[in-house]
Amino acid sequence: MFIRENYNHVIEELKPMLSEHYKEVAMYQDKIDLDPDYNVYKELQKQGVLHLFTWRDEGKIKGYNIFFVREHPHYKKNKFAHNDIVYVDPEYRHTKETIEFFEFCEQYLFEAGADVVTYHMKVNKTFNALMEHLIMDHAEHIYTKYIGK
């Protein structure tokens, strides 16, 4: 079952998955700890910017997808749904339900007024085949470098 969730009601349930997700994909783990500012996310939901979706099987979360939906500063007449974070339990990743979950999110975002949906992914954990199946355009590359102390 796919659900648009209230962030406040589901965050405690998501925290263990966020930790597993971090361990799987985060760069610079030896320098940067997982430390979300949960209050910022709560405020963005209050403002109607944050949209959180879950995929549940027998009540247990198998995946989540969080977006920020708002007018783009470069294109003020258009709303962009920028993916903040997406995760699907490895056991469920290569199923038709994964495609259905992404399509569910996209349909809701469309109904919420989004004109464009964007996803980013780590190069060591790509899901290019899924994006191509969903007829997404490969639009950008992002480079990163740790410059902290």
N, C-alpha and C positions, 0 to 999 in steps of 0.2 A: 504494500500500500504506500502511495506517495502522498505526502502531506506538506502544505505550507504551514510552518510552525511559528509559534510565538517564541522568540529568543529567550525570554525570561523563564518560560516554562520548560525549556529543553536543555539549557546550557549545562546544568549539572550532569545530565545524562550523556552529553557530548564530550565532556572533559577527558574521559579515558581514551576515546577514539582520537581526540586531538593530539594527545600524547603519542599514541601509536603512529599517527600520521606524521608528526614531527620527526620521530625516529626514522621513519622510512624515507622521507624526502628532503628534510631541511639541510641547507648548506651551512657551513661554519658552526656546527653543533659544539665544537670545542671552544667557541668564542661567544656564541649567542644562545642564551637559554630561551625555551618556550615560556613566554610571559605575557599572554594577551591582556589588553586593557578591556576587560569585560564591560566596564561602565561606558566606554566609547560605543561599543556595539549596542548596548541597551539604549543609549541616546539616539543612535542612528535609526534604530527600530521605531522609537517614539516619533522621530521626524518623518517616518515613512520611507526612508532610504534603504534600510536593510531588509532583505527578503531571504528567509532561511527555509530550505526545503529538506525533508528527510525521506528516506526510503526505509520502511519498516517491514519486517517479516516476523509474524507472530509477536508483534509489539516491540521487538528489539530493533534498534537502529542498525541498518546495514550500510547506509551511506548518507552523506549530507552534502549540500550545495548552498553556499552563501553568496549573495550578490549585493552590490550597492547599485541602486537604480536612481539616476538623477540626470539632469541636463548636463551635457558635456561642456566644459568651459570653451572649447574650440568651436562648438556647434550648438549654440544655445537653444535652437529650435528643436533639438533632438535629444531624446533620453537614451542613455547607454546603460546597459546592465553589465557592470564590470564584476566578473567573478572574483571573489576574495579567496575562497578556499573550496575545494571539492575533494571528496574522498568516498571511495566505495570499498567495502570489505573485500580483500583479495579473493575470497571464495566466490564472490558474486560478480566480479569485474567483467568476465567474458560471457555474459548472458544477454538474452534479448531484453530482460528487465532493465539492464543498465541503459540500453538505448531508450527504453520507455521512460525511465527516470529523467534522463536529460530532455527528452521531448516534453514531458510533463512540466518541467521547470521552464522551458522555452515558451510553452503555451501560456503559462501564468504570467511570465514576464511581458509577453506581447499584450495580454489583457491589462497589465499594469501600465501600459503605455510605452514600453521600451521599443526603440527602433533598431538597436544594435545590441548583440550579446557578444561579450569578449571573454575568453578563457586564457589563462597562462598555465604553463606546465614546466616542470623541471626536465632538462634534457636527458637525465638518467632515468626518468619515469614518465615517458611520453604516453599519450593516448591519442596519437595521430590518427590511427585507423578509425577510432570512434568519431573524431572530429570530421574526418572526411565522409564517413557514413552519414553524419548529420548535415552534410553539405556546408561546412564551415570553410571560410577562406583563411589560408595561412597568411597572416598579415604582417607580423613583426618578429624580430629577434630581440632578445634582451640580454645584455652583458652585465656581469656583476663582479665586484671586487671588494673584498673586506679591507677597509682602511682604518679601522678602529685601533685601539691600543691593546 
